[in-house]
Amino acid sequence: MRKSFLPVFVLTALLFALGGLEAQEVNQAAYDNIITHYAARNNFTSGTISRGDIEKILAAGVRAPSASNRQPWHFTVVQNSALAGRIVRNMPDGNILIVISSSGDGRTNGPAILDCGLATESIYLAAQALGYGSRIYTGPMNTVNSQLKAELGLPGGYSAVALVRVGRVQRIDASSAASARKSLGDMVTYK
Ligand SMILES: Cc1cc2nc3c(=O)[nH]c(=O)nc-3n(C[C@H](O)[C@H](O)[C@H](O)COP(=O)(O)O)c2cc1C
């Protein structure tokens, strides 16, 4: 290499290296989304969710990791307010439920429940990243699995694991809405 090209080459290589580091090591928005989420409850309001946003939220569920990449889930979007109201009470117009069901029953296909939990979390966080409120529910699962599987069109052999309610929310400060968490010192061990 000619001596006059050396500084240009070194500078270019340095810029590439720094650019790469920045892209790989810091995604502050993604971290903030994980740290500042909260489970909306009383601040859900009425208002529609576009089909495009529903599909973006579902895409986050589909993209969740799963054991051996089995993807043992099915997602049921409940937009019908009469049906949704039989699963979760007092929902303002436009709130939707996304039921996550698993192809395993937790005994024969243990990791499937965890896989579905990861998809549930991804859906929950994606909704908030897009500016909606969301809340995970497992309370209604007995009702869903004993009475509503057919009406919801769950695939044969699948059972509901959890659901995520998504809706528009009145803005409130996220940190004041989230409940307190145990302190790190009480639950982390370093060895
Ligand atoms: C697995 C799971 C099941 C939950 N089931 C219900 C439920 O049945 N009903 C309900 O009102 N909230 C339910 N929640 C919401 C939790 O109560 C809420 O996420 C928790 O209190 C933390 O809220 P915060 O993040 O706003 O502090 C559930 C959450 C999880 C993760």
The ligand as an SDF file (V2000), in Angstrom:
LIG
                    3D

 31 33  0  0  0  0  0  0  0  0999 V2000
  -48.5150  -15.0840   33.5640 C   0  0  0  0  0  0  0  0  0  0  0  0
  -49.3340  -13.8640   33.9330 C   0  0  0  0  0  0  0  0  0  0  0  0
  -50.6780  -14.0090   34.2290 C   0  0  0  0  0  0  0  0  0  0  0  0
  -51.4560  -12.8820   34.5330 C   0  0  0  0  0  0  0  0  0  0  0  0
  -52.8080  -13.0420   34.7320 N   0  0  0  0  0  0  0  0  0  0  0  0
  -53.5570  -11.9590   35.0060 C   0  0  0  0  0  0  0  0  0  0  0  0
  -54.9670  -12.1060   35.1800 C   0  0  0  0  0  0  0  0  0  0  0  0
  -55.5200  -13.1820   35.0430 O   0  0  0  0  0  0  0  0  0  0  0  0
  -55.6970  -10.9750   35.4750 N   0  0  0  0  0  0  0  0  0  0  0  0
  -55.1020   -9.7440   35.5930 C   0  0  0  0  0  0  0  0  0  0  0  0
  -55.7890   -8.7550   35.8700 O   0  0  0  0  0  0  0  0  0  0  0  0
  -53.7520   -9.5870   35.3890 N   0  0  0  0  0  0  0  0  0  0  0  0
  -52.9810  -10.6590   35.1320 C   0  0  0  0  0  0  0  0  0  0  0  0
  -51.6310  -10.5070   34.9110 N   0  0  0  0  0  0  0  0  0  0  0  0
  -51.0160   -9.1600   34.9930 C   0  0  0  0  0  0  0  0  0  0  0  0
  -50.1430   -9.0460   36.2270 C   0  0  0  0  0  0  0  0  0  0  0  0
  -50.9430   -8.8900   37.3600 O   0  0  0  0  0  0  0  0  0  0  0  0
  -49.1840   -7.8670   36.0200 C   0  0  0  0  0  0  0  0  0  0  0  0
  -48.3960   -8.1370   34.8870 O   0  0  0  0  0  0  0  0  0  0  0  0
  -48.2880   -7.6760   37.2250 C   0  0  0  0  0  0  0  0  0  0  0  0
  -49.0710   -7.3140   38.3330 O   0  0  0  0  0  0  0  0  0  0  0  0
  -47.2250   -6.6360   36.9800 C   0  0  0  0  0  0  0  0  0  0  0  0
  -47.8510   -5.4310   36.5790 O   0  0  0  0  0  0  0  0  0  0  0  0
  -46.9650   -4.1400   36.2560 P   0  0  0  0  0  0  0  0  0  0  0  0
  -45.9640   -4.5650   35.2230 O   0  0  0  0  0  0  0  0  0  0  0  0
  -47.9380   -3.1080   35.7690 O   0  0  0  0  0  0  0  0  0  0  0  0
  -46.2880   -3.7250   37.5020 O   0  0  0  0  0  0  0  0  0  0  0  0
  -50.8560  -11.6010   34.5910 C   0  0  0  0  0  0  0  0  0  0  0  0
  -49.4920  -11.4750   34.2860 C   0  0  0  0  0  0  0  0  0  0  0  0
  -48.7360  -12.5770   33.9380 C   0  0  0  0  0  0  0  0  0  0  0  0
  -47.2780  -12.4010   33.5930 C   0  0  0  0  0  0  0  0  0  0  0  0
  1  2  1  0
  2  3  1  0
  2 30  2  0
  3  4  2  0
  4  5  1  0
  4 28  1  0
  5  6  2  0
  6  7  1  0
  6 13  1  0
  7  8  2  0
  7  9  1  0
  9 10  1  0
 10 11  2  0
 10 12  1  0
 12 13  2  0
 13 14  1  0
 14 15  1  0
 14 28  1  0
 15 16  1  0
 16 17  1  0
 16 18  1  0
 18 19  1  0
 18 20  1  0
 20 21  1  0
 20 22  1  0
 22 23  1  0
 23 24  1  0
 24 25  2  0
 24 26  1  0
 24 27  1  0
 28 29  2  0
 29 30  1  0
 30 31  1  0
M  END
$$$$
